[in-house]
Amino acid sequence: MPTTIEALEMSVQSLPPSELAKFRSWFVEFDASRWDAQIEADAAAGKLNALAEAALSEFRSGKAREL
């Protein structure tokens, strides 16, 4: 019996080109939305503060430049 992932893979492989294009578009949006939500949660929890401070410190000391 195939796992859920294997079943999904087989389903995706069997999609006709037009349906595969629709799925691909949907998945890109879905994945980006999940990524955005994770970044927002990490930022709200302060998990990115150290990285931001390190970047600002390097910028202030001349080790980086504004783009």
C-alpha angles and dihedrals in degrees: 000000000000121000120243090261093049090049090051092048091051091048093050092047090054096052117114114242095261093051091044089055091052091048092048091051092048093048094050090054092043093049093046091050091052091047092049091049091051093049091048091049092048091048092048090050091052094244092133097046095094092050092048092048092049091051092048091048092053090048092050092049092052096251091118135035135217115260 
